[in-house]
């Protein structure tokens, strides 16, 4: 799914990738008796990547759609390309399940048919293809996306963990809570991707003229205001959950506050990446862009070292200092695999010429 990229979006995706690795590593490796205040901070950071990856996938859809309009690509072809990309990601998600089962051993059908982050991004992309209008102004996708996002959010408490028969649960798992197969269902998590689509169509709606905005994607004043607003929204929603002692459950209306909280954090991370991108020197910015573009690689590579067989010897047995020492080579390996894949892709394209 090629698009005209904005550096700020890729830098934000790189930040989400690096935060994801540290969050999983500390959660997997630090022993319960060593989980002090510094560990709590890593858990706070660990709340950012999931909604950010969904939101940034929506931003990619917006940029892809704007590029298609500029090139005169038909909307039907665009919608088909988005749906195809989504279906490919769902397939990759099940392939990753199978690979992890081979590495770590299978706990049964729930391992092979588990619905996780790649599945929900894939299904959300297919839903986003519906939000793109078949004709007319692309801005019409904004209310369509927001309406679909609202529908996913409102439906969540009423459809989560319905009484499906056992043989139906693997098929329902990508869409609603269906234990033990569901990790991340389309309802309500897909709302973040649709929010990212609507927000990015609005945020990146004009051709940037000034150097800062050309790299970031939008003027700094607008990004800063959006960063502060989204942080305030996240704080307000989170504080309301804590103040009223609401349960964190998809089967309770409190899920709506949780969606606002994490969605606000994702918007804040997008703005932070966009603001940071123009401030970096060209080399540092390019490295982060490559890491952001390789987020799928970093996800697949680091998981077995955190929760799988490769990290079993240190699982929940380290203090924070030792976990940090182990985190450095894990970060290095994940980034090295991103660059290795880029090099392989370059050689393959070169051999096809």
NORHU-V725660 format. One record per residue. RES is the residue in three letters. SS is DSSP state (H for helix, E for strand, - for the rest). OMEGA is omega as a letter, one per 30 degrees, with the letter a starting at -180 (* if undefined). D_LAST is the distance of its C-alpha to the last C-alpha in whole Angstrom. Layout:
res=RES ss=SS omega=OMEGA d_last=D_LAST
res=RES ss=SS omega=OMEGA d_last=D_LAST
This chain:
res=UNK ss=- omega=a d_last=21
res=UNK ss=- omega=l d_last=19
res=UNK ss=- omega=l d_last=22
res=UNK ss=- omega=a d_last=23
res=UNK ss=- omega=l d_last=24
res=UNK ss=- omega=a d_last=28
res=UNK ss=H omega=a d_last=28
res=UNK ss=H omega=l d_last=32
res=UNK ss=H omega=l d_last=30
res=UNK ss=H omega=l d_last=28
res=UNK ss=H omega=l d_last=31
res=UNK ss=H omega=l d_last=33
res=UNK ss=H omega=l d_last=31
res=UNK ss=H omega=l d_last=31
res=UNK ss=H omega=l d_last=34
res=UNK ss=H omega=l d_last=35
res=UNK ss=H omega=a d_last=33
res=UNK ss=H omega=l d_last=35
res=UNK ss=H omega=l d_last=38
res=UNK ss=H omega=a d_last=37
res=UNK ss=H omega=a d_last=36
res=UNK ss=H omega=a d_last=40
res=UNK ss=H omega=l d_last=42
res=UNK ss=H omega=a d_last=41
res=UNK ss=H omega=a d_last=41
res=UNK ss=H omega=l d_last=45
res=UNK ss=H omega=a d_last=46
res=UNK ss=H omega=a d_last=45
res=UNK ss=H omega=a d_last=46
res=UNK ss=E omega=l d_last=49
res=UNK ss=- omega=a d_last=52
res=UNK ss=H omega=a d_last=55
res=UNK ss=H omega=a d_last=57
res=UNK ss=H omega=a d_last=55
res=UNK ss=- omega=a d_last=54
res=UNK ss=- omega=a d_last=56
res=UNK ss=H omega=l d_last=55
res=UNK ss=H omega=l d_last=52
res=UNK ss=H omega=l d_last=50
res=UNK ss=H omega=l d_last=51
res=UNK ss=H omega=l d_last=49
res=UNK ss=H omega=l d_last=46
res=UNK ss=H omega=l d_last=47
res=UNK ss=H omega=l d_last=47
res=UNK ss=H omega=a d_last=44
res=UNK ss=- omega=l d_last=43
res=UNK ss=- omega=a d_last=44
res=UNK ss=H omega=a d_last=41
res=UNK ss=H omega=a d_last=38
res=UNK ss=H omega=l d_last=38
res=UNK ss=H omega=a d_last=39
res=UNK ss=H omega=l d_last=37
res=UNK ss=H omega=l d_last=34
res=UNK ss=H omega=a d_last=35
res=UNK ss=H omega=a d_last=36
res=UNK ss=H omega=l d_last=32
res=UNK ss=H omega=l d_last=30
res=UNK ss=H omega=l d_last=33
res=UNK ss=H omega=l d_last=32
res=UNK ss=H omega=l d_last=28
res=UNK ss=H omega=l d_last=29
res=UNK ss=H omega=a d_last=31
res=UNK ss=H omega=l d_last=28
res=UNK ss=H omega=a d_last=25
res=UNK ss=H omega=l d_last=28
res=UNK ss=H omega=l d_last=29
res=UNK ss=H omega=l d_last=25
res=UNK ss=H omega=l d_last=25
res=UNK ss=H omega=l d_last=28
res=UNK ss=H omega=a d_last=27
res=UNK ss=H omega=l d_last=24
res=UNK ss=- omega=l d_last=26
res=UNK ss=- omega=a d_last=25
res=UNK ss=- omega=l d_last=28
res=UNK ss=H omega=l d_last=30
res=UNK ss=H omega=l d_last=29
res=UNK ss=H omega=l d_last=26
res=UNK ss=H omega=a d_last=26
res=UNK ss=H omega=l d_last=29
res=UNK ss=H omega=l d_last=27
res=UNK ss=H omega=l d_last=24
res=UNK ss=H omega=l d_last=27
res=UNK ss=H omega=l d_last=28
res=UNK ss=H omega=l d_last=25
res=UNK ss=H omega=l d_last=24
res=UNK ss=H omega=l d_last=28
res=UNK ss=H omega=l d_last=28
res=UNK ss=H omega=l d_last=25
res=UNK ss=H omega=l d_last=27
res=UNK ss=H omega=l d_last=30
res=UNK ss=H omega=l d_last=29
res=UNK ss=H omega=l d_last=27
res=UNK ss=H omega=l d_last=31
res=UNK ss=H omega=l d_last=32
res=UNK ss=H omega=l d_last=30
res=UNK ss=H omega=l d_last=31
res=UNK ss=H omega=a d_last=34
res=UNK ss=H omega=a d_last=34
res=UNK ss=H omega=l d_last=32
res=UNK ss=H omega=l d_last=35
res=UNK ss=H omega=l d_last=38
res=UNK ss=H omega=a d_last=36
res=UNK ss=H omega=a d_last=37
res=UNK ss=H omega=a d_last=40
res=UNK ss=- omega=a d_last=41
res=UNK ss=- omega=l d_last=42
res=UNK ss=- omega=a d_last=45
res=UNK ss=- omega=a d_last=45
res=UNK ss=H omega=a d_last=43
res=UNK ss=H omega=l d_last=43
res=UNK ss=H omega=a d_last=41
res=UNK ss=H omega=a d_last=38
res=UNK ss=- omega=l d_last=39
res=UNK ss=- omega=l d_last=40
res=UNK ss=E omega=a d_last=38
res=UNK ss=- omega=a d_last=37
res=UNK ss=H omega=a d_last=35
res=UNK ss=H omega=l d_last=32
res=UNK ss=H omega=a d_last=34
res=UNK ss=H omega=l d_last=35
res=UNK ss=H omega=l d_last=33
res=UNK ss=H omega=a d_last=31
res=UNK ss=H omega=l d_last=34
res=UNK ss=H omega=l d_last=35
res=UNK ss=H omega=l d_last=31
res=UNK ss=H omega=l d_last=32
res=UNK ss=H omega=l d_last=35
res=UNK ss=H omega=l d_last=34
res=UNK ss=H omega=l d_last=32
res=UNK ss=H omega=a d_last=36
res=UNK ss=H omega=l d_last=37
res=UNK ss=- omega=a d_last=34
res=UNK ss=- omega=a d_last=36
res=UNK ss=- omega=l d_last=35
res=UNK ss=- omega=l d_last=36
res=UNK ss=- omega=a d_last=38
res=UNK ss=- omega=l d_last=37
res=UNK ss=- omega=l d_last=35
res=UNK ss=- omega=l d_last=38
res=UNK ss=H omega=l d_last=40
res=UNK ss=H omega=a d_last=38
res=UNK ss=H omega=l d_last=40
res=UNK ss=H omega=l d_last=43
res=UNK ss=H omega=l d_last=41
res=UNK ss=H omega=a d_last=40
res=UNK ss=H omega=l d_last=43
res=UNK ss=H omega=l d_last=45
res=UNK ss=H omega=l d_last=43
res=UNK ss=H omega=l d_last=43
res=UNK ss=H omega=l d_last=47
res=UNK ss=H omega=l d_last=47
res=UNK ss=H omega=a d_last=45
res=UNK ss=H omega=a d_last=47
res=UNK ss=H omega=a d_last=51
res=UNK ss=H omega=a d_last=50
res=UNK ss=H omega=a d_last=49
res=UNK ss=H omega=a d_last=53
res=UNK ss=H omega=a d_last=54
res=UNK ss=H omega=a d_last=51
res=UNK ss=- omega=l d_last=50
res=UNK ss=- omega=l d_last=51
res=UNK ss=- omega=a d_last=53
res=UNK ss=- omega=l d_last=55
res=UNK ss=- omega=l d_last=52
res=UNK ss=- omega=a d_last=52
res=UNK ss=H omega=a d_last=51
res=UNK ss=H omega=l d_last=48
res=UNK ss=H omega=a d_last=47
res=UNK ss=H omega=l d_last=47
res=UNK ss=H omega=a d_last=43
res=UNK ss=H omega=l d_last=42
res=UNK ss=H omega=a d_last=44
res=UNK ss=- omega=a d_last=43
res=UNK ss=- omega=a d_last=40
res=UNK ss=- omega=a d_last=42
res=UNK ss=- omega=l d_last=45
res=UNK ss=- omega=l d_last=47
res=UNK ss=- omega=a d_last=47
res=UNK ss=- omega=g d_last=49
res=UNK ss=- omega=a d_last=47
res=UNK ss=- omega=a d_last=44
res=UNK ss=E omega=l d_last=43
res=UNK ss=- omega=a d_last=42
res=UNK ss=- omega=a d_last=41
res=UNK ss=- omega=l d_last=41
res=UNK ss=H omega=l d_last=40
res=UNK ss=H omega=g d_last=44
res=UNK ss=H omega=a d_last=44
res=UNK ss=H omega=l d_last=41
res=UNK ss=H omega=l d_last=39
res=UNK ss=H omega=a d_last=41
res=UNK ss=H omega=l d_last=39
res=UNK ss=H omega=l d_last=36
res=UNK ss=H omega=l d_last=38
res=UNK ss=H omega=l d_last=39
res=UNK ss=H omega=l d_last=36
res=UNK ss=H omega=a d_last=35
res=UNK ss=H omega=a d_last=38
res=UNK ss=H omega=a d_last=39
res=UNK ss=H omega=l d_last=35
res=UNK ss=H omega=l d_last=35
res=UNK ss=H omega=a d_last=39
res=UNK ss=H omega=a d_last=38
res=UNK ss=- omega=a d_last=35
res=UNK ss=- omega=a d_last=36
res=UNK ss=- omega=l d_last=36
res=UNK ss=- omega=a d_last=34
res=UNK ss=- omega=l d_last=34
res=UNK ss=- omega=a d_last=36
res=UNK ss=- omega=a d_last=37
res=UNK ss=H omega=a d_last=35
res=UNK ss=H omega=a d_last=36
res=UNK ss=H omega=l d_last=36
res=UNK ss=H omega=l d_last=32
res=UNK ss=H omega=a d_last=31
res=UNK ss=H omega=a d_last=34
res=UNK ss=- omega=a d_last=33
res=UNK ss=- omega=l d_last=37
res=UNK ss=- omega=a d_last=40
res=UNK ss=H omega=a d_last=41
res=UNK ss=H omega=l d_last=45
res=UNK ss=H omega=l d_last=44
res=UNK ss=H omega=a d_last=42
res=UNK ss=H omega=l d_last=45
res=UNK ss=H omega=l d_last=47
res=UNK ss=H omega=l d_last=45
res=UNK ss=H omega=a d_last=45
res=UNK ss=H omega=l d_last=48
res=UNK ss=H omega=a d_last=49
res=UNK ss=H omega=l d_last=47
res=UNK ss=H omega=l d_last=48
res=UNK ss=H omega=l d_last=52
res=UNK ss=H omega=l d_last=51
res=UNK ss=H omega=l d_last=49
res=UNK ss=H omega=a d_last=53
res=UNK ss=H omega=l d_last=55
res=UNK ss=H omega=l d_last=53
res=UNK ss=H omega=l d_last=53
res=UNK ss=H omega=l d_last=57
res=UNK ss=H omega=l d_last=58
res=UNK ss=H omega=a d_last=57
res=UNK ss=H omega=a d_last=59
res=UNK ss=H omega=a d_last=62
res=UNK ss=- omega=l d_last=62
res=UNK ss=- omega=a d_last=61
res=UNK ss=- omega=l d_last=59
res=UNK ss=- omega=l d_last=57
res=UNK ss=- omega=a d_last=54
res=UNK ss=- omega=l d_last=53
res=UNK ss=- omega=l d_last=51
res=UNK ss=- omega=a d_last=54
res=UNK ss=- omega=l d_last=56
res=UNK ss=- omega=l d_last=55
res=UNK ss=- omega=l d_last=55
res=UNK ss=H omega=l d_last=51
res=UNK ss=H omega=l d_last=51
res=UNK ss=H omega=l d_last=52
res=UNK ss=H omega=l d_last=50
res=UNK ss=H omega=l d_last=47
res=UNK ss=H omega=l d_last=48
res=UNK ss=H omega=a d_last=48
res=UNK ss=H omega=l d_last=45
res=UNK ss=H omega=l d_last=43
res=UNK ss=H omega=l d_last=45
res=UNK ss=H omega=l d_last=44
res=UNK ss=H omega=l d_last=40
res=UNK ss=H omega=l d_last=41
res=UNK ss=H omega=l d_last=42
res=UNK ss=H omega=l d_last=39
res=UNK ss=H omega=a d_last=37
res=UNK ss=H omega=l d_last=39
res=UNK ss=H omega=l d_last=39
res=UNK ss=H omega=l d_last=36
res=UNK ss=H omega=l d_last=35
res=UNK ss=H omega=a d_last=38
res=UNK ss=H omega=a d_last=37
res=UNK ss=H omega=a d_last=33
res=UNK ss=- omega=a d_last=35
res=UNK ss=- omega=a d_last=37
res=UNK ss=- omega=l d_last=35
res=UNK ss=- omega=a d_last=33
res=UNK ss=H omega=a d_last=29
res=UNK ss=H omega=a d_last=28
res=UNK ss=H omega=l d_last=30
res=UNK ss=H omega=a d_last=29
res=UNK ss=H omega=l d_last=26
res=UNK ss=H omega=l d_last=26
res=UNK ss=H omega=l d_last=28
res=UNK ss=H omega=l d_last=26
res=UNK ss=H omega=l d_last=23
res=UNK ss=H omega=l d_last=26
res=UNK ss=H omega=l d_last=27
res=UNK ss=H omega=l d_last=23
res=UNK ss=- omega=a d_last=24
res=UNK ss=H omega=l d_last=27
res=UNK ss=H omega=l d_last=26
res=UNK ss=H omega=a d_last=26
res=UNK ss=H omega=l d_last=29
res=UNK ss=H omega=a d_last=31
res=UNK ss=H omega=a d_last=30
res=UNK ss=H omega=a d_last=30
res=UNK ss=H omega=a d_last=33
res=UNK ss=H omega=a d_last=35
res=UNK ss=H omega=l d_last=36
res=UNK ss=H omega=l d_last=37
res=UNK ss=H omega=a d_last=40
res=UNK ss=- omega=a d_last=41
res=UNK ss=- omega=a d_last=40
res=UNK ss=H omega=a d_last=40
res=UNK ss=H omega=l d_last=39
res=UNK ss=H omega=a d_last=41
res=UNK ss=H omega=a d_last=44
res=UNK ss=H omega=l d_last=46
res=UNK ss=H omega=a d_last=46
res=UNK ss=- omega=l d_last=47
res=UNK ss=- omega=a d_last=49
res=UNK ss=- omega=a d_last=51
res=UNK ss=E omega=l d_last=50
res=UNK ss=- omega=a d_last=52
res=UNK ss=H omega=a d_last=50
res=UNK ss=H omega=a d_last=49
res=UNK ss=H omega=l d_last=48
res=UNK ss=H omega=l d_last=46
res=UNK ss=H omega=l d_last=44
res=UNK ss=H omega=l d_last=44
res=UNK ss=H omega=a d_last=42
res=UNK ss=H omega=a d_last=40
res=UNK ss=H omega=l d_last=38
res=UNK ss=H omega=l d_last=36
res=UNK ss=H omega=l d_last=35
res=UNK ss=H omega=a d_last=34
res=UNK ss=H omega=l d_last=32
res=UNK ss=H omega=a d_last=31
res=UNK ss=H omega=l d_last=29
res=UNK ss=H omega=l d_last=28
res=UNK ss=H omega=l d_last=26
res=UNK ss=H omega=l d_last=25
res=UNK ss=H omega=a d_last=23
res=UNK ss=H omega=l d_last=22
res=UNK ss=H omega=l d_last=20
res=UNK ss=H omega=l d_last=19
res=UNK ss=H omega=a d_last=17
res=UNK ss=H omega=l d_last=16
res=UNK ss=H omega=l d_last=15
res=UNK ss=H omega=l d_last=13
res=UNK ss=H omega=l d_last=11
res=UNK ss=H omega=a d_last=10
res=UNK ss=H omega=l d_last=9
res=UNK ss=H omega=a d_last=7
res=UNK ss=H omega=a d_last=6
res=UNK ss=H omega=a d_last=6
res=UNK ss=- omega=a d_last=4
res=UNK ss=- omega=* d_last=0
